[in-house]
Amino acid sequence: MHPEAFQVGGLTVYWYGVLVAAGFLAGLWTASRRAPRSGISGNQILDLGPWLIVGAVVGGRLLFVVSYWREDFAGHPWWEVFMIRRGGLVFYGGFAGATLAHVLYCRVKRLPLWKLADILAPSIALGYFFGRLGCLMTGCCYGAVCELPWAIQFPIGHASHPHPVHPTQLYEAAAGLIMYAGLAWLYRRKHFEGQIFALYLMANGGLRFGIEFFRGDYPVRYLGGWATPAHGIALGLLAAGAILFVVMRRRATTRPGRK
């Protein structure tokens, strides 16, 4: 854990911001390289970038503020809501915001929604990898206490100190790399529009559901203490991905000229 990356004059630059920015850049670059395979210009993906960034930051911050209002914001100056340099973005909120921005962009530019979603899906997983490394450097999204050989210990002042905890940030970073590699490979072999995005939803939901059992940072839990708020969202993504996969495959096979 080392939140501060460097200083420029009197301004402190935090690792969280650096790594989240690296995730956006890596995701957009890889998606722009992938796009021509589907007849989409790489420049159109780069033009979509600002829409996705704004949607992700606004959605991620909004869900964080709502989720941690009592712990981090109640009784504090109102402008702290906008202080995201040191962290404070929830992935699922960012994903929802970026999804809305993607839909709006496709409508405005009259681009094929599901074709672009498939192009972006592997790159979302790659961005997730960088984002979770940012969480590790900041000390958020930490794990439950454990005695395993690969447990990590955060420094004095951290909520988990002095206990060793699961490195859940690294679990999720590894999951992001696995998803990226698998989805990028499948993209070259996809059979219908929406397939890769649907597989991403299922993979993200399934992996996140499992990793949530090792999280230790939630102030509120459900079902006797074993379920976190993200468990429900992960299950929802898994179900949505499965439904989307079936619907889009059926739509592709029932088009004229297809059996």
Rosetta silent file (secondary structure, phi, psi, omega in degrees, C-alpha in Angstrom):
SEQUENCE: MHPEAFQVGGLTVYWYGVLVAAGFLAGLWTASRRAPRSGISGNQILDLGPWLIVGAVVGGRLLFVVSYWREDFAGHPWWEVFMIRRGGLVFYGGFAGATLAHVLYCRVKRLPLWKLADILAPSIALGYFFGRLGCLMTGCCYGAVCELPWAIQFPIGHASHPHPVHPTQLYEAAAGLIMYAGLAWLYRRKHFEGQIFALYLMANGGLRFGIEFFRGDYPVRYLGGWATPAHGIALGLLAAGAILFVVMRRRATTRPGRK
SCORE:     score description
SCORE:     0.000 S_00000001
   1 L     0.000  120.399  178.426    0.000    0.000    0.000 S_00000001
   2 L  -155.300   84.670 -170.700    1.502    3.308   -1.132 S_00000001
   3 L   -60.270  -37.234 -173.234   -1.218    5.747   -2.233 S_00000001
   4 E   -87.410  127.281  179.324    0.994    8.611   -3.401 S_00000001
   5 E   -86.658  -55.028  179.027    2.769    8.178   -6.733 S_00000001
   6 E  -165.887  175.051  179.242    4.641   11.489   -7.023 S_00000001
   7 E  -121.883  140.438  174.364    4.265   15.231   -6.611 S_00000001
   8 E  -119.624  103.887 -173.116    4.155   17.948   -9.236 S_00000001
   9 L    64.687 -122.772  177.584    4.777   21.244   -7.494 S_00000001
  10 L   -98.067    5.797 -176.952    2.298   21.262   -4.638 S_00000001
  11 E   -97.506  126.168  176.470   -0.030   18.728   -6.271 S_00000001
  12 E   -91.102  127.666  176.996    0.078   15.114   -5.114 S_00000001
  13 E  -100.767  127.493 -175.143   -0.632   12.522   -7.791 S_00000001
  14 E   -99.573  147.113  179.659   -2.105    9.269   -6.445 S_00000001
  15 H   -59.206  -34.147 -179.435   -1.512    5.780   -7.761 S_00000001
  16 H   -58.090  -49.133  179.744   -5.242    5.151   -7.907 S_00000001
  17 H   -64.520  -40.152  179.991   -5.737    7.890  -10.464 S_00000001
  18 H   -62.386  -45.564 -175.983   -2.645    6.884  -12.427 S_00000001
  19 H   -74.347  -35.852  175.118   -3.685    3.225  -12.667 S_00000001
  20 H   -63.826  -42.093  176.912   -7.333    3.954  -13.459 S_00000001
  21 H   -62.884  -40.821  177.575   -6.161    6.268  -16.250 S_00000001
  22 H   -61.848  -37.743  178.036   -3.790    3.534  -17.466 S_00000001
  23 H   -63.715  -43.765  177.578   -6.739    1.125  -17.502 S_00000001
  24 H   -62.287  -45.250 -177.856   -8.825    3.463  -19.641 S_00000001
  25 H   -64.915  -44.890  179.795   -5.948    4.048  -22.075 S_00000001
  26 H   -63.922  -40.374 -179.865   -5.080    0.353  -22.361 S_00000001
  27 H   -65.424  -46.172 -179.326   -8.719   -0.559  -22.827 S_00000001
  28 H   -66.581  -39.693 -179.236   -9.391    2.030  -25.501 S_00000001
  29 H   -65.145  -46.536 -179.616   -6.175    1.247  -27.390 S_00000001
  30 H   -66.099  -37.391  177.977   -6.792   -2.511  -27.468 S_00000001
  31 H   -66.493  -38.377  179.298  -10.436   -1.981  -28.460 S_00000001
  32 H   -66.927  -30.224  176.670   -9.419    0.379  -31.270 S_00000001
  33 H   -75.413  -27.582 -178.334   -7.026   -2.277  -32.572 S_00000001
  34 H   -82.415  -29.747 -170.914   -9.763   -4.913  -32.401 S_00000001
  35 H   -56.930  -43.242 -177.208  -12.482   -2.827  -34.056 S_00000001
  36 H   -58.030  -22.541  176.453  -11.394   -3.129  -37.735 S_00000001
  37 H   -61.120  -25.219 -178.907  -12.064   -6.892  -37.580 S_00000001
  38 H  -109.135   14.737  177.879  -15.754   -5.985  -37.377 S_00000001
  39 L    78.273   18.064  178.275  -15.716   -3.165  -39.892 S_00000001
  40 L  -107.942  135.216  178.892  -15.595   -0.407  -37.260 S_00000001
  41 L   -69.062  139.539  175.833  -12.970    2.322  -37.450 S_00000001
  42 H   -60.882  -31.311  178.633  -10.516    2.485  -34.584 S_00000001
  43 H   -65.243  -30.743  177.306  -11.078    6.248  -34.492 S_00000001
  44 H   -66.962  -35.091  175.792  -14.746    5.658  -33.673 S_00000001
  45 H   -67.193  -42.380  178.617  -13.691    3.709  -30.595 S_00000001
  46 H   -64.899  -36.026  176.302  -11.333    6.503  -29.570 S_00000001
  47 H   -65.637  -31.371  177.813  -14.152    9.032  -30.067 S_00000001
  48 H   -70.504  -23.985 -175.081  -16.299    6.906  -27.770 S_00000001
  49 H   -49.587  -53.879 -179.537  -13.587    7.097  -25.075 S_00000001
  50 H   -58.891  -35.685  176.954  -14.575   10.437  -23.476 S_00000001
  51 H   -61.547  -47.088 -178.403  -18.201    9.294  -23.281 S_00000001
  52 H   -65.193  -40.657 -178.547  -17.153    6.097  -21.490 S_00000001
  53 H   -63.298  -47.764  179.916  -14.777    7.910  -19.141 S_00000001
  54 H   -62.334  -46.353 -179.789  -17.380   10.455  -18.050 S_00000001
  55 H   -61.335  -42.665 -178.073  -20.051    7.778  -17.644 S_00000001
  56 H   -67.360  -43.917 -178.146  -17.747    5.482  -15.680 S_00000001
  57 H   -67.050  -45.407 -179.401  -16.440    8.185  -13.329 S_00000001
  58 H   -65.441  -46.422 -179.598  -19.876    9.674  -12.612 S_00000001
  59 H   -66.305  -42.394 -179.810  -21.538    6.279  -12.142 S_00000001
  60 H   -65.228  -40.712 -179.845  -18.698    4.845  -10.082 S_00000001
  61 H   -71.005  -39.792 -179.520  -18.504    7.850   -7.783 S_00000001
  62 H   -59.962  -45.847 -179.565  -22.273    8.073   -7.360 S_00000001
  63 H   -67.749  -34.671  177.320  -22.544    4.472   -6.204 S_00000001
  64 H   -64.028  -46.155 -178.756  -19.559    4.905   -3.860 S_00000001
  65 H   -62.864  -42.928  178.858  -21.074    7.982   -2.234 S_00000001
  66 H   -64.587  -41.331 -175.787  -24.438    6.265   -1.801 S_00000001
  67 H   -71.474  -35.116 -173.387  -22.841    3.087   -0.426 S_00000001
  68 L  -118.952   27.951 -177.692  -20.464    4.799    2.028 S_00000001
  69 H   -58.893  -49.061 -175.921  -22.351    7.992    2.837 S_00000001
  70 H   -65.051  -40.806 -174.940  -22.590    7.348    6.560 S_00000001
  71 H   -77.418  -38.412 -168.970  -18.975    6.212    6.956 S_00000001
  72 H  -116.411  -15.600 -171.133  -17.140    8.691    4.712 S_00000001
  73 H  -125.460  -30.736 -178.890  -19.331   11.673    3.850 S_00000001
  74 L   -61.101  126.852  179.599  -21.956   12.419    6.522 S_00000001
  75 L    84.483   -1.582  178.897  -20.803   15.428    8.522 S_00000001
  76 L  -101.030  162.219  177.529  -17.946   16.230    6.112 S_00000001
  77 L   -57.318  143.885 -173.705  -17.699   19.213    3.731 S_00000001
  78 H   -61.410  -29.765 -175.540  -19.885   18.737    0.632 S_00000001
  79 H   -71.072  -11.641  177.421  -16.981   19.060   -1.807 S_00000001
  80 H   -65.543  -19.367  175.986  -15.477   15.777   -0.559 S_00000001
  81 H   -59.443  -29.895 -175.404  -18.052   14.056   -2.760 S_00000001
  82 H   -97.387    2.086 -176.845  -15.954   15.128   -5.754 S_00000001
  83 L   -87.075   89.245 -176.153  -12.522   14.184   -4.343 S_00000001
  84 L  -106.578    3.205 -177.056  -11.727   11.041   -6.331 S_00000001
  85 L   -62.323  -31.073 -177.181   -7.941   11.417   -6.692 S_00000001
  86 L   -97.637   11.360 -179.358   -7.360    9.100   -3.734 S_00000001
  87 L   113.366  178.989  178.902   -9.924    6.508   -4.764 S_00000001
  88 L   111.630   41.131  173.576  -13.614    6.056   -4.245 S_00000001
  89 L  -123.311  133.723  177.427  -15.114    4.551   -7.386 S_00000001
  90 L   -97.445  127.317 -173.891  -17.326    1.460   -7.334 S_00000001
  91 H   -57.198  -46.159 -175.523  -16.805   -0.717  -10.390 S_00000001
  92 H   -65.804  -33.384  174.311  -20.435   -1.707  -10.847 S_00000001
  93 H   -66.835  -41.965  176.559  -21.548    1.915  -10.700 S_00000001
  94 H   -63.874  -38.569  179.087  -18.890    2.813  -13.247 S_00000001
  95 H   -64.304  -41.870  178.291  -19.934   -0.090  -15.431 S_00000001
  96 H   -64.295  -43.345  179.379  -23.571    1.065  -15.356 S_00000001
  97 H   -65.129  -41.543  178.881  -22.576    4.638  -16.184 S_00000001
  98 H   -67.894  -35.355  177.660  -20.296    3.570  -19.029 S_00000001
  99 H   -63.541  -43.731  176.834  -23.001    1.265  -20.397 S_00000001
 100 H   -61.948  -42.695  178.391  -25.475    4.136  -20.511 S_00000001
 101 H   -63.115  -37.866  178.925  -22.879    6.321  -22.224 S_00000001
 102 H   -64.202  -44.023  179.133  -22.231    3.547  -24.760 S_00000001
 103 H   -62.369  -45.376  179.991  -25.934    3.237  -25.585 S_00000001
 104 H   -62.945  -42.107 -179.729  -26.286    7.014  -26.027 S_00000001
 105 H   -62.113  -44.460 -179.895  -23.182    7.187  -28.216 S_00000001
 106 H   -63.562  -36.394  178.453  -24.437    4.407  -30.476 S_00000001
 107 H   -69.180  -43.960 -178.904  -27.798    6.133  -30.850 S_00000001
 108 H   -65.187  -43.325 -175.920  -26.256    9.521  -31.616 S_00000001
 109 H   -91.836   -2.583 -179.699  -23.716    8.117  -34.083 S_00000001
 110 L    55.693   51.684  179.147  -26.063    5.419  -35.426 S_00000001
 111 L  -108.205  154.576 -179.074  -23.581    2.632  -34.777 S_00000001
 112 L   -69.125  116.578 -172.966  -24.400   -1.055  -34.135 S_00000001
 113 H   -58.605  -53.281 -173.049  -24.845   -1.401  -30.379 S_00000001
 114 H   -74.866  -28.748  176.113  -23.954   -5.070  -29.909 S_00000001
 115 H   -64.242  -44.644  177.868  -21.077   -5.032  -32.379 S_00000001
 116 H   -67.538  -36.410  178.658  -19.411   -2.250  -30.387 S_00000001
 117 H   -61.322  -40.438  177.794  -20.223   -4.004  -27.113 S_00000001
 118 H   -65.374  -39.114  178.524  -18.364   -7.104  -28.328 S_00000001
 119 H   -61.936  -41.075 -175.003  -15.388   -4.981  -29.357 S_00000001
 120 H   -79.516  -27.463 -169.847  -15.219   -3.345  -25.936 S_00000001
 121 H   -52.547  -51.833  179.104  -15.880   -6.391  -23.750 S_00000001
 122 H   -60.829  -34.807 -177.214  -12.309   -7.816  -23.549 S_00000001
 123 H   -72.610  -26.751  173.344  -10.927   -4.325  -22.969 S_00000001
 124 H   -62.216  -42.389  178.948  -13.282   -3.732  -20.035 S_00000001
 125 H   -63.827  -38.069  178.047  -11.654   -6.737  -18.369 S_00000001
 126 H   -65.807  -42.425  176.203   -8.189   -5.313  -19.081 S_00000001
 127 H   -61.778  -35.253  177.501   -9.160   -1.988  -17.528 S_00000001
 128 H   -59.650  -39.405  178.143  -10.462   -3.909  -14.503 S_00000001
 129 H   -56.978  -50.808 -179.125   -6.957   -5.348  -14.019 S_00000001
 130 H   -65.735  -39.893 -179.381   -5.393   -1.887  -13.738 S_00000001
 131 H   -61.144  -40.380 -179.847   -8.210   -0.576  -11.557 S_00000001
 132 H   -71.262  -29.150  172.530   -7.770   -3.322   -8.974 S_00000001
 133 H   -65.543  -35.387  174.486   -4.044   -2.630   -8.779 S_00000001
 134 H   -62.955  -37.906  176.700   -5.064    0.937   -7.959 S_00000001
 135 H   -63.217  -40.423  179.009   -7.248   -0.407   -5.164 S_00000001
 136 H   -61.964  -45.041 -179.069   -4.265   -2.336   -3.771 S_00000001
 137 H   -66.626  -28.903 -179.657   -2.077    0.762   -3.720 S_00000001
 138 H   -85.706  -29.205 -179.006   -4.850    2.743   -2.026 S_00000001
 139 L    95.106    9.086  177.617   -5.801    0.028    0.462 S_00000001
 140 L   -91.160  171.650  177.170   -9.485   -0.155   -0.442 S_00000001
 141 L    56.910   36.004 -175.597  -11.483   -3.281   -1.357 S_00000001
 142 L   -79.643  167.841 -173.538   -9.333   -5.316    1.055 S_00000001
 143 E   -94.367  176.757  176.351   -9.935   -8.890    2.114 S_00000001
 144 L   -78.097  162.214 -179.931  -11.032  -10.714    5.230 S_00000001
 145 E   -62.197  136.555  176.771   -8.543  -11.903    7.837 S_00000001
 146 L  -152.888  164.217 -179.387   -6.693  -15.058    6.852 S_00000001
 147 L  -117.176   20.241 -178.543   -3.547  -17.023    7.732 S_00000001
 148 L   -72.983  155.725 -176.404   -2.675  -18.274    4.252 S_00000001
 149 L   -59.124  -28.215 -177.829    0.928  -17.989    3.011 S_00000001
 150 L   -95.855   12.016  177.104   -0.003  -15.341    0.436 S_00000001
 151 L   -62.570  151.495  178.280   -1.885  -13.118    2.908 S_00000001
 152 E  -119.091  156.346  179.645   -0.835   -9.454    2.964 S_00000001
 153 L  -124.590  124.313  178.585   -0.644   -6.985    5.840 S_00000001
 154 L   -83.867  159.055 -174.454   -1.445   -3.319    5.421 S_00000001
 155 L   -72.504  172.392  177.902    0.465   -0.648    7.385 S_00000001
 156 L   -56.688  136.758 -178.391   -0.485    1.054   10.623 S_00000001
 157 L   102.859  -19.603  176.890   -3.564    3.214   10.188 S_00000001
 158 L   -78.120  149.296 -176.173   -5.289    0.851    7.793 S_00000001
 159 L   -59.975  -28.051 -176.879   -8.635   -0.564    8.947 S_00000001
 160 L   -90.799  -12.395 -176.629   -7.324   -4.142    8.778 S_00000001
 161 L   -63.963  138.341    9.224   -4.036   -3.575   10.616 S_00000001
 162 L  -101.597   20.020 -172.963   -2.386   -5.577   12.192 S_00000001
 163 L   -83.046  142.209  170.697   -4.168   -8.629   10.778 S_00000001
 164 L   -73.717  142.357 -174.720   -3.062  -10.429    7.599 S_00000001
 165 E  -134.066  162.721  173.741   -5.837  -10.428    5.016 S_00000001
 166 L   -62.134  133.803  175.168   -6.738  -11.958    1.679 S_00000001
 167 L   -80.095   68.046 -173.635   -5.203   -9.938   -1.200 S_00000001
 168 H   -62.715  -28.158  176.467   -8.603   -9.642   -2.855 S_00000001
 169 H   -61.979  -39.099  178.808   -7.383   -6.813   -5.069 S_00000001
 170 H   -73.574  -34.186  174.732   -4.869   -9.224   -6.603 S_00000001
 171 H   -57.990  -46.244 -176.197   -7.503  -11.956   -6.908 S_00000001
 172 H   -74.126  -33.372  175.036   -9.657   -9.587   -8.937 S_00000001
 173 H   -62.348  -43.401  177.638   -6.734   -8.243  -10.962 S_00000001
 174 H   -63.237  -39.967  177.161   -5.858  -11.820  -11.932 S_00000001
 175 H   -60.970  -38.533  178.299   -9.507  -12.444  -12.827 S_00000001
 176 H   -62.915  -42.341  178.622   -9.392   -9.388  -15.093 S_00000001
 177 H   -65.848  -40.482  179.082   -6.351  -10.695  -16.968 S_00000001
 178 H   -63.038  -44.921  178.881   -7.907  -14.137  -17.361 S_00000001
 179 H   -62.370  -42.910 -178.999  -11.122  -12.610  -18.716 S_00000001
 180 H   -60.415  -49.262 -178.377   -9.189  -10.383  -21.096 S_00000001
 181 H   -62.310  -44.845 -178.303   -7.140  -13.238  -22.537 S_00000001
 182 H   -66.574  -43.916 -177.939  -10.149  -15.551  -22.858 S_00000001
 183 H   -71.355  -37.272  177.206  -12.493  -12.986  -24.378 S_00000001
 184 H   -63.218  -37.222  177.538   -9.881  -11.647  -26.804 S_00000001
 185 H   -68.146  -43.275 -179.039   -9.327  -15.220  -28.026 S_00000001
 186 H   -69.904  -28.480 -178.800  -13.054  -15.886  -28.339 S_00000001
 187 H   -57.678  -37.803 -179.097  -13.656  -12.600  -30.151 S_00000001
 188 L   -72.004   -9.965 -175.711  -11.829  -13.940  -33.212 S_00000001
 189 L  -124.315   16.577 -174.865  -14.131  -16.955  -33.182 S_00000001
 190 L   -69.812  153.845 -175.298  -17.507  -15.426  -32.281 S_00000001
 191 L  -111.625  -15.813 -179.604  -20.642  -16.624  -34.052 S_00000001
 192 L  -156.889  158.004 -179.982  -23.157  -13.829  -33.413 S_00000001
 193 L   -68.052  138.292 -179.201  -23.361  -10.214  -32.289 S_00000001
 194 L    92.170   -9.559 -176.039  -23.538   -9.753  -28.538 S_00000001
 195 H   -63.470  -47.844 -174.401  -21.837  -13.078  -27.800 S_00000001
 196 H   -69.803  -39.247  178.022  -18.610  -11.681  -26.337 S_00000001
 197 H   -65.142  -40.307  177.904  -20.357   -9.058  -24.229 S_00000001
 198 H   -62.831  -42.200  178.364  -22.747  -11.706  -22.880 S_00000001
 199 H   -65.329  -36.064  176.324  -19.805  -13.962  -22.011 S_00000001
 200 H   -61.945  -45.292  179.211  -18.116  -11.032  -20.275 S_00000001
 201 H   -59.070  -43.373 -179.898  -21.187  -10.450  -18.108 S_00000001
 202 H   -67.325  -43.171 -179.163  -21.295  -14.114  -17.127 S_00000001
 203 H   -65.663  -45.922  179.777  -17.561  -14.335  -16.458 S_00000001
 204 H   -62.826  -45.423 -179.729  -17.450  -11.127  -14.438 S_00000001
 205 H   -62.699  -43.327 -178.928  -20.532  -12.061  -12.432 S_00000001
 206 H   -67.590  -46.159 -179.312  -19.300  -15.569  -11.685 S_00000001
 207 H   -66.933  -42.776 -179.885  -15.751  -14.616  -10.733 S_00000001
 208 H   -65.203  -38.047  178.875  -16.835  -11.620   -8.671 S_00000001
 209 H   -59.107  -42.835 -179.988  -19.438  -13.697   -6.843 S_00000001
 210 H   -68.614  -43.107 -177.400  -16.721  -16.117   -5.736 S_00000001
 211 H   -68.155  -28.583 -179.314  -14.184  -13.467   -4.737 S_00000001
 212 H   -58.632  -26.263  179.013  -16.757  -11.591   -2.677 S_00000001
 213 H   -64.730  -19.372 -177.596  -16.637  -14.346   -0.062 S_00000001
 214 H  -101.713    1.369 -179.881  -13.091  -13.212    0.754 S_00000001
 215 E   -76.981  146.302 -178.325  -13.821   -9.475    1.055 S_00000001
 216 L  -129.436   12.730 -171.557  -13.514   -7.875    4.478 S_00000001
 217 L  -105.452    1.189 -176.057  -14.274   -4.189    3.899 S_00000001
 218 L   -82.458  129.380  177.263  -18.076   -4.063    3.825 S_00000001
 219 L   -73.503  -21.888 -178.079  -19.760   -2.262    6.738 S_00000001
 220 L  -128.796  134.401  175.704  -23.034   -4.120    6.052 S_00000001
 221 L  -131.188  165.038 -174.853  -23.577   -7.798    5.240 S_00000001
 222 E  -130.556  171.800  176.497  -26.665   -9.930    4.716 S_00000001
 223 H    53.653   52.318  177.470  -27.917  -13.500    5.125 S_00000001
 224 H    78.516   12.397  175.796  -26.165  -14.137    8.400 S_00000001
 225 H    99.033   -3.167 -177.373  -23.043  -12.213    7.492 S_00000001
 226 L   -95.151  -19.168 -175.636  -21.832  -14.162    4.457 S_00000001
 227 E  -102.209  136.291  175.593  -23.366  -12.094    1.638 S_00000001
 228 L  -101.939  165.047  176.961  -22.144   -8.671    0.527 S_00000001
 229 H   -57.349  -32.866 -178.051  -24.117   -6.110   -1.500 S_00000001
 230 H   -71.778  -19.134  176.788  -22.012   -7.017   -4.545 S_00000001
 231 H   -59.023  -44.459 -179.028  -23.143  -10.648   -4.371 S_00000001
 232 H   -65.868  -40.422  179.080  -26.586   -9.656   -5.586 S_00000001
 233 H   -65.798  -40.951  179.980  -25.198   -7.480   -8.383 S_00000001
 234 H   -62.011  -43.199  177.506  -22.836  -10.262   -9.473 S_00000001
 235 H   -63.578  -38.672  177.541  -25.697  -12.748   -9.652 S_00000001
 236 H   -62.419  -41.984  177.528  -27.717  -10.215  -11.629 S_00000001
 237 H   -64.736  -41.974  178.909  -24.890   -9.804  -14.141 S_00000001
 238 H   -60.319  -46.222  179.164  -24.487  -13.554  -14.448 S_00000001
 239 H   -66.336  -42.081  179.777  -28.213  -13.998  -15.134 S_00000001
 240 H   -63.173  -39.932  178.420  -28.327  -11.028  -17.533 S_00000001
 241 H   -63.884  -42.397  179.851  -25.369  -12.428  -19.469 S_00000001
 242 H   -64.468  -42.985  178.825  -26.971  -15.850  -19.762 S_00000001
 243 H   -64.458  -44.951  179.563  -30.281  -14.365  -20.961 S_00000001
 244 H   -61.357  -41.302  179.485  -28.512  -12.084  -23.429 S_00000001
 245 H   -59.134  -48.003 -178.676  -26.478  -14.998  -24.790 S_00000001
 246 H   -64.941  -45.162 -177.254  -29.596  -17.089  -25.440 S_00000001
 247 H   -64.850  -46.166 -177.034  -31.590  -14.208  -26.939 S_00000001
 248 H   -70.160  -34.983  176.506  -28.824  -13.000  -29.257 S_00000001
 249 H   -66.665  -42.225  179.183  -27.960  -16.521  -30.416 S_00000001
 250 H   -65.028  -40.362  178.796  -31.622  -17.241  -31.147 S_00000001
 251 H   -62.761  -40.436 -179.802  -31.959  -13.956  -33.004 S_00000001
 252 H   -66.728  -37.240 -176.161  -28.912  -14.775  -35.139 S_00000001
 253 H   -81.569  -12.833 -179.153  -30.133  -18.265  -36.041 S_00000001
 254 L  -103.686    4.464  176.080  -33.645  -17.121  -37.001 S_00000001
 255 L   -70.874  154.928  178.726  -32.604  -14.441  -39.475 S_00000001
 256 L   -57.121  135.623 -179.756  -33.426  -15.042  -43.152 S_00000001
 257 L    88.086   -3.646  178.346  -30.906  -17.358  -44.767 S_00000001
 258 L  -112.547  150.165  178.398  -29.868  -18.890  -41.446 S_00000001
 259 L  -108.542    0.000    0.000  -30.906  -22.277  -40.046 S_00000001
